[in-house]
Amino acid sequence: MGRELTDLTAAQIEKFLAFRGYVNPNGRFWFIGMEEGGKSTIENLRIRAEKFDRLEDLERSHRNFNSHDMNKLTTSTWGLMLSIVG
């Protein structure tokens, strides 16, 4: 992923690195970090840099990606999160 970051502007990199995780600020659980099994393509990095807030609603954020199906559990990360919350 290191080389792809050079294709982003300084402002995009700053916003990308400021991302903290998927949370409801008033919620009981916060998941800190960005690991959800997505690809580290320059397009995915740009979407995150341009459209994600520092604290992001999981469902809303994944509407930015055409490849994400929120009706399917596609990574073990989501299964772990569900087991904690569920």
C-alpha positions as CSV (number, residue, x, y, z in Angstrom):
1,M,0.0,0.0,0.0
2,G,2.9,2.4,0.5
3,R,3.5,3.3,-3.2
4,E,-0.2,4.0,-3.8
5,L,-0.3,6.7,-1.2
6,T,2.0,8.7,-3.4
7,D,-0.8,8.9,-5.9
8,L,-2.9,10.8,-3.3
9,T,-2.7,14.5,-2.5
10,A,-1.3,15.6,0.9
11,A,-4.9,16.6,2.0
12,Q,-6.2,13.1,1.0
13,I,-3.4,11.4,2.9
14,E,-4.0,13.5,6.0
15,K,-7.8,12.7,5.9
16,F,-7.1,9.0,5.2
17,L,-4.7,8.7,8.1
18,A,-7.2,10.5,10.4
19,F,-9.8,7.7,10.1
20,R,-10.4,6.1,13.4
21,G,-13.1,3.5,12.9
22,Y,-16.7,2.5,12.5
23,V,-18.8,3.8,15.4
24,N,-22.0,5.3,16.5
25,P,-20.6,8.0,18.8
26,N,-23.5,7.4,21.2
27,G,-23.3,3.6,20.8
28,R,-22.2,1.0,23.3
29,F,-19.5,-0.4,21.0
30,W,-16.7,1.2,18.9
31,F,-14.6,-0.7,16.4
32,I,-11.4,1.1,16.0
33,G,-9.4,0.6,12.8
34,M,-10.0,0.0,9.1
35,E,-9.6,-3.7,8.6
36,E,-12.5,-5.1,6.7
37,G,-10.8,-7.1,4.0
38,G,-11.1,-4.5,1.3
39,K,-8.6,-4.2,-1.5
40,S,-5.8,-1.6,-1.2
41,T,-6.4,-0.2,-4.7
42,I,-5.8,3.5,-5.4
43,E,-9.5,3.9,-6.1
44,N,-10.5,2.4,-2.7
45,L,-7.9,4.7,-1.0
46,R,-9.3,7.7,-2.8
47,I,-12.9,6.9,-1.8
48,R,-11.8,6.6,1.9
49,A,-9.8,9.8,1.6
50,E,-12.6,11.8,0.0
51,K,-15.8,10.4,1.5
52,F,-15.1,8.8,4.9
53,D,-15.4,10.8,8.1
54,R,-13.1,10.4,11.0
55,L,-15.7,8.3,12.7
56,E,-17.8,6.4,10.1
57,D,-21.1,4.6,10.1
58,L,-20.4,1.2,8.6
59,E,-23.4,0.8,6.5
60,R,-23.3,4.3,5.1
61,S,-19.6,4.1,4.3
62,H,-20.0,0.9,2.3
63,R,-22.5,2.5,0.1
64,N,-19.6,4.3,-1.4
65,F,-18.2,1.1,-2.8
66,N,-20.0,-0.6,-5.7
67,S,-18.3,-3.9,-4.8
68,H,-19.6,-4.2,-1.2
69,D,-22.8,-6.1,-0.5
70,M,-24.0,-5.2,3.0
71,N,-26.4,-8.2,2.9
72,K,-23.5,-10.7,2.9
73,L,-20.9,-11.4,5.6
74,T,-17.8,-11.5,3.5
75,T,-14.9,-11.3,6.0
76,S,-14.1,-13.0,9.3
77,T,-13.6,-9.5,10.7
78,W,-17.4,-8.8,10.4
79,G,-18.2,-12.1,12.0
80,L,-16.1,-11.3,15.0
81,M,-17.7,-7.9,15.4
82,L,-21.2,-9.5,15.2
83,S,-20.3,-12.0,17.8
84,I,-19.2,-9.2,20.2
85,V,-22.3,-7.1,19.6
86,G,-24.9,-9.8,18.9
